[in-house]
Amino acid sequence: MVYFGGWKYEEVQEWCAENGITLKYSEEYHMQTPKDELIFQQIAAGTVVQPGDKQKVIVSLGKPTVMKCTTKQEVDAKVREIQSKNGRITVNYTYHLDTTKAPDQVISISERVDNNQVVADVVLSKGDNIWLENIEGLKWEDLVANPYNYSEQDELVQQLFAAAEAKGVKIIRKYTSATEGIDKDGTIMEVSRSDRMPLKGESYISENTIINVTIYDSNAQ
């Protein structure tokens, strides 16, 4: 028996066929051995073999990777397959806003080797997000930072709210008289996101996020 180290599987097949050896093989992932080269041979080199003897080999699938996956489901399935064939891989997921991709679609994948295993950093889309626009003359940031300067009846405010609602953003208006120093109905007291994240225009907002607006009304109960 020869030593198959560094041989391609096709070369092993050819040698075994020429020498009447029955070949059986399995596949495993391997961090150092290139794809299609042998990791292990059962009958050691130098052993005398006869036609009909059986040689078992393990063929390398190469270094584990999830680079070709396009969804979280595909990544998870690939990881299970890799681990079932002795591959060593860890996946770290992060989510970014991206209206161009559906939820759990892959935005990007980067891989590195750490402690003799592959570590894959996978960025996934949150999906279903809305681009929250400012309008000319008024920015969401200004309304959040200085709400008392604006009234619900201001034309720019109405345009800003209408543009957001037209895109599917839900705006809830709460009217209250419980305040001091304000005597003009319609004055905006506070504007915030329901998830308490910073609210600004020209950015993504998730579809299920509500914008809460508190407005002064002397007649409110």
Backbone as CSV, one residue per row, in Angstrom:
resi,resn,N_x,N_y,N_z,CA_x,CA_y,CA_z,C_x,C_y,C_z
1,MET,0.850,-1.191,0.000,0.000,0.000,0.000,0.891,1.249,0.000
2,VAL,0.529,2.191,-0.841,1.271,3.450,-0.904,0.672,4.445,0.085
3,TYR,1.405,5.516,0.293,0.917,6.589,1.155,0.158,7.585,0.297
4,PHE,-1.100,7.843,0.645,-1.954,8.706,-0.162,-1.883,10.182,0.245
5,GLY,-1.020,10.515,1.189,-0.956,11.898,1.642,-0.704,12.876,0.507
6,GLY,-1.541,13.910,0.400,-1.401,14.906,-0.654,-2.057,14.517,-1.969
7,TRP,-2.559,13.281,-2.054,-3.221,12.844,-3.282,-4.636,13.417,-3.356
8,LYS,-5.090,13.621,-4.575,-6.486,13.943,-4.804,-7.290,12.646,-4.789
9,TYR,-8.577,12.747,-4.464,-9.397,11.532,-4.372,-9.448,10.796,-5.706
10,GLU,-9.484,11.542,-6.808,-9.521,10.906,-8.126,-8.268,10.063,-8.368
11,GLU,-7.127,10.528,-7.857,-5.879,9.783,-8.014,-5.909,8.508,-7.186
12,VAL,-6.498,8.583,-5.987,-6.638,7.399,-5.135,-7.564,6.390,-5.806
13,GLN,-8.671,6.874,-6.374,-9.597,5.985,-7.094,-8.877,5.229,-8.205
14,GLU,-8.078,5.970,-8.967,-7.376,5.359,-10.100,-6.390,4.297,-9.631
15,TRP,-5.629,4.606,-8.556,-4.639,3.639,-8.070,-5.337,2.383,-7.553
16,CYS,-6.419,2.566,-6.786,-7.131,1.406,-6.231,-7.740,0.563,-7.339
17,ALA,-8.271,1.193,-8.368,-8.859,0.448,-9.488,-7.795,-0.371,-10.213
18,GLU,-6.617,0.227,-10.413,-5.539,-0.462,-11.115,-5.001,-1.646,-10.315
19,ASN,-5.126,-1.568,-8.981,-4.566,-2.619,-8.127,-5.629,-3.519,-7.513
20,GLY,-6.865,-3.401,-7.966,-7.923,-4.304,-7.514,-8.355,-4.079,-6.082
21,ILE,-8.147,-2.901,-5.570,-8.517,-2.598,-4.184,-9.900,-1.947,-4.152
22,THR,-10.766,-2.491,-3.281,-12.097,-1.901,-3.107,-11.977,-0.643,-2.239
23,LEU,-12.505,0.457,-2.752,-12.332,1.744,-2.068,-13.638,2.219,-1.459
24,LYS,-13.607,2.551,-0.189,-14.736,3.178,0.483,-14.253,4.496,1.082
25,TYR,-15.140,5.478,1.042,-14.691,6.777,1.553,-15.821,7.500,2.276
26,SER,-15.422,8.435,3.140,-16.347,9.376,3.756,-15.703,10.760,3.669
27,GLU,-16.470,11.786,4.022,-15.986,13.155,3.883,-16.044,13.878,5.222
28,GLU,-15.050,14.706,5.481,-15.030,15.547,6.671,-14.403,16.895,6.318
29,TYR,-14.827,17.905,7.082,-14.172,19.205,6.948,-12.848,19.171,7.711
30,HIS,-11.873,19.925,7.195,-10.558,19.928,7.828,-9.914,21.298,7.659
31,MET,-9.374,21.836,8.731,-8.838,23.194,8.710,-7.554,23.313,7.886
32,GLN,-6.757,22.239,7.822,-5.472,22.333,7.143,-5.426,21.630,5.786
33,THR,-6.198,20.580,5.603,-6.106,19.784,4.377,-7.017,20.362,3.293
34,PRO,-6.460,20.659,2.121,-7.280,21.228,1.036,-8.402,20.286,0.614
35,LYS,-9.401,20.865,0.011,-10.559,20.096,-0.455,-10.118,19.000,-1.430
36,ASP,-10.728,17.831,-1.279,-10.535,16.653,-2.134,-9.244,15.887,-1.864
37,GLU,-8.396,16.371,-0.931,-7.236,15.592,-0.539,-7.596,14.698,0.644
38,LEU,-6.791,13.646,0.829,-7.107,12.667,1.868,-6.618,13.102,3.245
39,ILE,-7.465,12.856,4.252,-7.129,13.118,5.643,-6.621,11.842,6.311
40,PHE,-7.188,10.693,5.907,-6.926,9.435,6.609,-7.056,8.274,5.644
41,GLN,-6.160,7.272,5.810,-6.318,6.000,5.098,-6.202,4.875,6.113
42,GLN,-7.138,3.916,6.032,-7.217,2.854,7.049,-6.051,1.887,6.944
43,ILE,-5.733,1.465,5.736,-4.587,0.559,5.548,-3.345,1.414,5.393
44,ALA,-2.407,1.284,6.300,-1.242,2.151,6.329,-0.312,1.874,5.157
45,ALA,0.437,2.901,4.793,1.439,2.753,3.735,2.460,1.695,4.128
46,GLY,2.886,0.872,3.152,3.862,-0.193,3.404,3.231,-1.530,3.703
47,THR,1.907,-1.534,3.963,1.204,-2.798,4.217,1.022,-3.548,2.901
48,VAL,1.272,-4.862,2.934,1.073,-5.684,1.734,-0.419,-5.940,1.556
49,VAL,-0.942,-5.631,0.391,-2.365,-5.816,0.112,-2.544,-6.739,-1.079
50,GLN,-3.715,-7.338,-1.156,-4.068,-8.239,-2.242,-5.310,-7.700,-2.953
51,PRO,-5.467,-8.029,-4.220,-6.691,-7.636,-4.925,-7.926,-8.073,-4.147
52,GLY,-8.867,-7.192,-4.002,-10.085,-7.472,-3.238,-10.052,-6.910,-1.838
53,ASP,-8.845,-6.525,-1.354,-8.770,-5.882,-0.044,-9.531,-4.555,-0.069
54,LYS,-9.972,-4.157,1.104,-10.775,-2.930,1.199,-9.979,-1.819,1.882
55,GLN,-9.913,-0.703,1.220,-9.253,0.472,1.779,-10.301,1.549,2.058
56,LYS,-10.307,2.032,3.271,-11.217,3.111,3.637,-10.421,4.394,3.787
57,VAL,-10.938,5.464,3.187,-10.262,6.757,3.276,-11.271,7.829,3.690
58,ILE,-10.737,8.893,4.275,-11.554,10.073,4.579,-11.044,11.216,3.725
59,VAL,-11.951,11.826,2.985,-11.606,12.889,2.039,-11.959,14.244,2.648
60,SER,-11.064,15.207,2.487,-11.293,16.537,3.045,-12.295,17.337,2.216
61,LEU,-13.207,17.986,2.923,-14.120,18.940,2.290,-13.546,20.359,2.352
62,GLY,-12.320,20.451,2.864,-11.693,21.754,2.996,-12.131,22.471,4.262
63,LYS,-11.758,23.736,4.341,-12.096,24.532,5.518,-13.580,24.879,5.499
64,PRO,-14.265,24.785,6.648,-15.695,25.111,6.691,-15.946,26.559,6.262
65,THR,-17.073,26.783,5.609,-17.453,28.143,5.216,-18.954,28.245,5.037
66,VAL,-19.483,29.431,5.307,-20.899,29.709,5.052,-21.027,30.888,4.080
67,MET,-19.958,31.192,3.365,-19.897,32.388,2.533,-20.972,32.434,1.441
68,LYS,-21.420,31.296,0.963,-22.388,31.280,-0.139,-23.840,31.322,0.336
69,CYS,-24.064,31.340,1.641,-25.430,31.348,2.169,-26.070,32.730,1.972
70,THR,-27.372,32.744,1.717,-28.073,34.006,1.460,-29.136,34.332,2.513
71,THR,-29.451,33.391,3.397,-30.429,33.628,4.454,-29.936,33.004,5.753
72,LYS,-30.534,33.426,6.869,-30.184,32.832,8.167,-30.499,31.344,8.176
73,GLN,-31.608,30.960,7.544,-31.987,29.552,7.497,-30.912,28.724,6.785
74,GLU,-30.371,29.283,5.687,-29.312,28.574,4.967,-28.046,28.482,5.809
75,VAL,-27.717,29.567,6.521,-26.529,29.542,7.385,-26.693,28.479,8.465
76,ASP,-27.844,28.466,9.138,-28.076,27.487,10.202,-27.985,26.059,9.676
77,ALA,-28.566,25.824,8.497,-28.526,24.480,7.903,-27.099,24.090,7.535
78,LYS,-26.348,25.044,7.003,-24.961,24.765,6.621,-24.115,24.471,7.847
79,VAL,-24.343,25.192,8.937,-23.594,24.951,10.174,-23.879,23.541,10.695
80,ARG,-25.139,23.128,10.658,-25.478,21.762,11.108,-24.768,20.723,10.248
81,GLU,-24.747,20.963,8.948,-24.078,20.021,8.034,-22.581,19.978,8.304
82,ILE,-21.976,21.147,8.522,-20.543,21.225,8.815,-20.225,20.477,10.105
83,GLN,-21.004,20.711,11.142,-20.749,20.067,12.432,-20.972,18.559,12.379
84,SER,-21.894,18.114,11.518,-22.137,16.682,11.373,-20.958,15.971,10.713
85,LYS,-20.079,16.754,10.069,-18.904,16.187,9.400,-17.620,16.719,10.033
86,ASN,-17.686,16.875,11.353,-16.516,17.218,12.175,-15.901,18.577,11.855
87,GLY,-16.660,19.445,11.230,-16.151,20.785,10.980,-16.284,21.667,12.211
88,ARG,-15.371,22.617,12.352,-15.377,23.510,13.514,-15.694,24.923,13.038
89,ILE,-16.863,25.416,13.425,-17.283,26.739,12.993,-18.196,27.368,14.036
90,THR,-18.044,28.662,14.226,-18.913,29.444,15.107,-19.453,30.615,14.305
91,VAL,-20.753,30.898,14.462,-21.381,31.994,13.732,-21.878,33.049,14.708
92,ASN,-21.525,34.302,14.445,-22.020,35.441,15.219,-22.972,36.244,14.341
93,TYR,-24.212,36.430,14.825,-25.211,37.177,14.059,-25.350,38.603,14.603
94,THR,-25.467,39.562,13.691,-25.892,40.918,14.025,-26.944,41.332,13.008
95,TYR,-27.822,42.259,13.414,-28.903,42.707,12.540,-28.747,44.193,12.217
96,HIS,-28.923,44.534,10.945,-28.893,45.924,10.505,-30.188,46.255,9.771
97,LEU,-30.537,47.523,9.789,-31.680,47.982,9.013,-31.326,47.963,7.530
98,ASP,-32.198,47.397,6.716,-31.951,47.341,5.277,-33.269,47.060,4.569
99,THR,-33.852,48.084,3.960,-35.146,47.913,3.312,-35.039,47.182,1.981
100,THR,-33.815,46.949,1.485,-33.656,46.258,0.204,-33.706,44.749,0.361
101,LYS,-33.677,44.252,1.602,-33.670,42.811,1.824,-34.749,42.429,2.836
102,ALA,-35.317,41.249,2.642,-36.345,40.748,3.548,-35.719,40.358,4.885
103,PRO,-36.547,40.213,5.927,-36.012,39.802,7.231,-35.213,38.506,7.130
104,ASP,-34.072,38.471,7.811,-33.187,37.313,7.894,-32.412,37.027,6.611
105,GLN,-32.502,37.904,5.606,-31.618,37.758,4.461,-30.227,38.270,4.822
106,VAL,-29.213,37.659,4.224,-27.833,38.026,4.517,-27.457,39.326,3.825
107,ILE,-26.901,40.249,4.590,-26.353,41.483,4.023,-24.876,41.289,3.708
108,SER,-24.139,40.702,4.648,-22.712,40.447,4.422,-22.232,39.329,5.342
109,ILE,-21.145,38.679,4.915,-20.510,37.634,5.711,-19.001,37.849,5.644
110,SER,-18.353,37.795,6.790,-16.895,37.794,6.831,-16.443,36.640,7.713
111,GLU,-15.344,36.011,7.347,-14.860,34.852,8.092,-13.392,35.031,8.476
112,ARG,-13.034,34.463,9.613,-11.652,34.476,10.084,-11.391,33.168,10.821
113,VAL,-10.126,32.869,11.026,-9.748,31.662,11.773,-9.273,32.072,13.154
114,ASP,-9.845,31.444,14.167,-9.486,31.740,15.554,-9.485,30.436,16.344
115,ASN,-8.355,30.137,16.993,-8.233,28.931,17.816,-8.592,27.672,17.024
116,ASN,-8.062,27.623,15.806,-8.229,26.468,14.917,-9.689,26.171,14.568
117,GLN,-10.467,27.219,14.473,-11.826,27.071,13.964,-12.211,28.310,13.165
118,VAL,-13.202,28.157,12.314,-13.699,29.284,11.527,-14.723,30.053,12.346
119,VAL,-14.572,31.366,12.380,-15.546,32.239,13.028,-16.162,33.108,11.928
120,ALA,-17.469,32.982,11.753,-18.175,33.731,10.715,-19.020,34.829,11.343
121,ASP,-18.802,36.055,10.906,-19.618,37.189,11.346,-20.638,37.480,10.255
122,VAL,-21.902,37.236,10.566,-22.976,37.338,9.575,-23.886,38.515,9.920
123,VAL,-24.049,39.432,8.985,-24.948,40.571,9.160,-26.247,40.263,8.429
124,LEU,-27.363,40.317,9.163,-28.678,40.007,8.603,-29.552,41.250,8.561
125,SER,-30.516,41.244,7.649,-31.461,42.345,7.540,-32.590,42.192,8.547
126,LYS,-32.971,43.302,9.162,-34.174,43.304,9.996,-35.416,43.275,9.120
127,GLY,-35.313,43.861,7.945,-36.429,43.869,7.008,-37.576,44.768,7.444
128,ASP,-38.502,45.009,6.522,-39.720,45.761,6.815,-39.440,47.089,7.498
129,ASN,-38.514,47.831,6.987,-38.168,49.122,7.554,-38.572,50.246,6.600
130,ILE,-38.754,51.405,7.156,-39.248,52.550,6.384,-38.223,53.674,6.457
131,TRP,-37.969,54.302,5.324,-37.060,55.435,5.278,-37.832,56.670,5.728
132,LEU,-37.452,57.201,6.875,-38.151,58.341,7.453,-37.517,59.634,6.927
133,GLU,-38.263,60.363,6.136,-37.720,61.553,5.478,-38.034,62.826,6.249
134,ASN,-37.122,63.784,6.153,-37.423,65.149,6.561,-38.173,65.828,5.420
135,ILE,-38.707,67.002,5.685,-39.253,67.810,4.609,-38.486,69.124,4.578
136,GLU,-38.572,69.804,3.474,-37.826,71.056,3.354,-38.320,72.060,4.402
137,GLY,-37.403,72.557,5.192,-37.753,73.558,6.189,-37.966,73.019,7.587
138,LEU,-38.082,71.689,7.738,-38.264,71.117,9.067,-37.696,69.708,9.110
139,LYS,-36.876,69.462,10.118,-36.293,68.144,10.314,-36.888,67.505,11.566
140,TRP,-36.970,66.186,11.537,-37.434,65.470,12.715,-36.559,65.789,13.925
141,GLU,-35.250,65.912,13.695,-34.336,66.206,14.797,-34.694,67.527,15.482
142,ASP,-35.081,68.533,14.671,-35.436,69.836,15.235,-36.706,69.739,16.077
143,LEU,-37.662,68.958,15.580,-38.920,68.796,16.292,-38.705,68.082,17.627
144,VAL,-37.805,67.089,17.623,-37.501,66.353,18.854,-36.751,67.237,19.848
145,ALA,-35.794,68.004,19.334,-34.941,68.805,20.215,-35.659,70.041,20.769
146,ASN,-36.544,70.631,19.973,-37.211,71.872,20.384,-38.715,71.807,20.117
147,PRO,-39.415,70.869,20.737,-40.835,70.685,20.428,-41.684,71.919,20.733
148,TYR,-41.315,72.682,21.796,-42.133,73.827,22.202,-42.160,74.932,21.129
149,ASN,-41.236,74.870,20.202,-41.194,75.883,19.135,-42.219,75.613,18.042
150,TYR,-42.910,74.474,18.142,-43.810,74.083,17.057,-45.206,73.783,17.588
151,SER,-46.180,73.992,16.718,-47.573,73.707,17.026,-48.093,72.629,16.081
152,GLU,-49.050,71.872,16.560,-49.661,70.840,15.725,-50.257,71.450,14.460
153,GLN,-50.661,72.722,14.540,-51.296,73.362,13.391,-50.292,73.929,12.376
154,ASP,-49.008,73.959,12.734,-48.017,74.490,11.800,-48.028,73.682,10.505
155,GLU,-47.982,74.379,9.398,-48.056,73.706,8.096,-46.911,72.719,7.897
156,LEU,-45.703,73.111,8.303,-44.563,72.212,8.137,-44.698,70.960,8.996
157,VAL,-45.223,71.132,10.196,-45.441,69.980,11.074,-46.458,69.032,10.453
158,GLN,-47.541,69.596,9.945,-48.564,68.771,9.308,-47.985,68.012,8.113
159,GLN,-47.136,68.669,7.339,-46.520,68.015,6.184,-45.579,66.898,6.621
160,LEU,-44.823,67.157,7.690,-43.888,66.154,8.202,-44.633,64.911,8.670
161,PHE,-45.691,65.116,9.450,-46.491,63.985,9.941,-47.177,63.255,8.788
162,ALA,-47.740,64.011,7.863,-48.466,63.407,6.746,-47.541,62.555,5.875
163,ALA,-46.312,63.026,5.646,-45.361,62.274,4.829,-44.995,60.951,5.490
164,ALA,-44.827,60.982,6.825,-44.499,59.750,7.550,-45.673,58.781,7.535
165,GLU,-46.869,59.280,7.794,-48.055,58.417,7.828,-48.356,57.834,6.454
166,ALA,-48.061,58.585,5.404,-48.289,58.080,4.050,-47.402,56.877,3.748
167,LYS,-46.275,56.787,4.423,-45.359,55.661,4.232,-45.685,54.489,5.149
168,GLY,-46.612,54.679,6.060,-46.998,53.600,6.961,-46.527,53.759,8.382
169,VAL,-45.899,54.886,8.701,-45.479,55.123,10.078,-46.701,55.503,10.907
170,LYS,-46.857,54.875,12.056,-47.994,55.171,12.926,-47.620,56.270,13.909
171,ILE,-48.366,57.368,13.879,-48.130,58.473,14.799,-49.305,58.558,15.763
172,ILE,-49.030,58.472,17.047,-50.076,58.563,18.074,-49.953,59.909,18.771
173,ARG,-51.048,60.663,18.747,-51.086,61.983,19.374,-51.783,61.880,20.729
174,LYS,-51.115,62.352,21.744,-51.674,62.368,23.094,-51.845,63.817,23.522
175,TYR,-53.059,64.179,23.979,-53.355,65.559,24.376,-53.427,65.645,25.900
176,THR,-52.798,66.652,26.434,-52.756,66.803,27.889,-52.753,68.275,28.282
177,SER,-53.325,68.543,29.442,-53.285,69.913,29.991,-52.388,69.963,31.220
178,ALA,-51.784,68.849,31.531,-50.970,68.733,32.744,-49.573,69.278,32.503
179,THR,-49.458,70.586,32.473,-48.154,71.219,32.290,-48.210,72.652,32.770
180,GLU,-47.051,73.229,32.967,-46.971,74.630,33.378,-46.182,75.422,32.345
181,GLY,-46.516,76.691,32.183,-45.758,77.555,31.297,-46.196,77.524,29.864
182,ILE,-47.225,76.748,29.542,-47.738,76.698,28.170,-49.199,77.111,28.203
183,ASP,-49.550,78.034,27.326,-50.935,78.503,27.325,-51.551,78.510,25.927
184,LYS,-50.846,77.898,24.984,-51.356,77.893,23.614,-51.688,76.466,23.207
185,ASP,-52.979,76.238,22.949,-53.397,74.913,22.504,-52.681,74.538,21.207
186,GLY,-52.330,73.249,21.117,-51.657,72.759,19.919,-50.154,72.737,20.031
187,THR,-49.610,73.359,21.098,-48.157,73.363,21.272,-47.649,71.937,21.494
188,ILE,-46.619,71.571,20.763,-46.046,70.235,20.893,-45.102,70.213,22.087
189,MET,-45.287,69.237,22.948,-44.486,69.145,24.167,-43.372,68.105,24.055
190,GLU,-43.627,67.014,23.367,-42.611,65.959,23.255,-42.880,65.122,22.012
191,VAL,-41.799,64.681,21.374,-41.865,63.769,20.230,-40.818,62.685,20.448
192,SER,-41.228,61.413,20.392,-40.273,60.324,20.645,-40.720,59.048,19.955
193,ARG,-39.789,58.126,19.797,-40.095,56.796,19.272,-40.540,55.891,20.411
194,SER,-41.406,54.940,20.099,-41.902,54.025,21.128,-40.801,53.122,21.673
195,ASP,-39.753,52.883,20.880,-38.656,52.055,21.357,-37.559,52.870,22.019
196,ARG,-37.788,54.173,22.169,-36.889,55.111,22.843,-35.557,55.290,22.135
197,MET,-35.446,54.826,20.911,-34.237,55.069,20.124,-34.267,56.502,19.609
198,PRO,-33.098,57.071,19.253,-33.072,58.437,18.717,-33.940,58.563,17.472
199,LEU,-34.694,59.639,17.402,-35.602,59.866,16.276,-35.027,60.960,15.389
200,LYS,-34.695,60.603,14.167,-34.166,61.584,13.229,-34.559,61.209,11.812
201,GLY,-34.659,62.225,10.981,-35.003,61.988,9.594,-33.824,61.468,8.796
202,GLU,-34.118,61.086,7.559,-33.112,60.518,6.659,-32.455,59.295,7.284
203,SER,-33.281,58.469,7.916,-32.796,57.231,8.506,-33.921,56.207,8.478
204,TYR,-33.575,54.947,8.757,-34.574,53.887,8.771,-35.281,53.822,10.114
205,ILE,-36.565,53.504,10.053,-37.342,53.249,11.258,-38.103,51.950,11.012
206,SER,-38.092,51.051,11.983,-38.762,49.776,11.778,-40.275,49.978,11.687
207,GLU,-40.922,49.137,10.919,-42.328,49.321,10.580,-43.232,49.323,11.815
208,ASN,-42.867,48.565,12.839,-43.728,48.461,14.017,-43.403,49.508,15.083
209,THR,-42.499,50.431,14.778,-42.168,51.488,15.734,-43.174,52.628,15.622
210,ILE,-43.687,53.077,16.763,-44.670,54.162,16.810,-43.969,55.461,17.193
211,ILE,-44.392,56.553,16.569,-43.912,57.873,16.973,-44.975,58.493,17.877
212,ASN,-44.602,58.791,19.114,-45.521,59.378,20.087,-45.339,60.895,20.129
213,VAL,-46.455,61.604,20.039,-46.428,63.066,20.069,-47.347,63.542,21.197
214,THR,-46.789,64.275,22.142,-47.582,64.839,23.229,-47.877,66.306,22.909
215,ILE,-49.183,66.704,22.983,-49.627,68.031,22.568,-50.435,68.678,23.693
216,TYR,-50.189,69.939,23.890,-50.931,70.673,24.939,-52.341,71.020,24.435
217,ASP,-53.306,70.742,25.292,-54.704,71.104,25.015,-55.343,71.458,26.356
218,SER,-55.718,72.699,26.517,-56.267,73.156,27.792,-57.553,72.451,28.165
219,ASN,-58.231,71.865,27.185,-59.491,71.177,27.446,-59.330,69.677,27.685
220,ALA,-58.100,69.217,27.578,-57.870,67.781,27.763,-58.135,67.375,29.198
221,GLN,-58.654,66.175,29.372,-58.965,65.655,30.718,-57.750,64.905,31.275
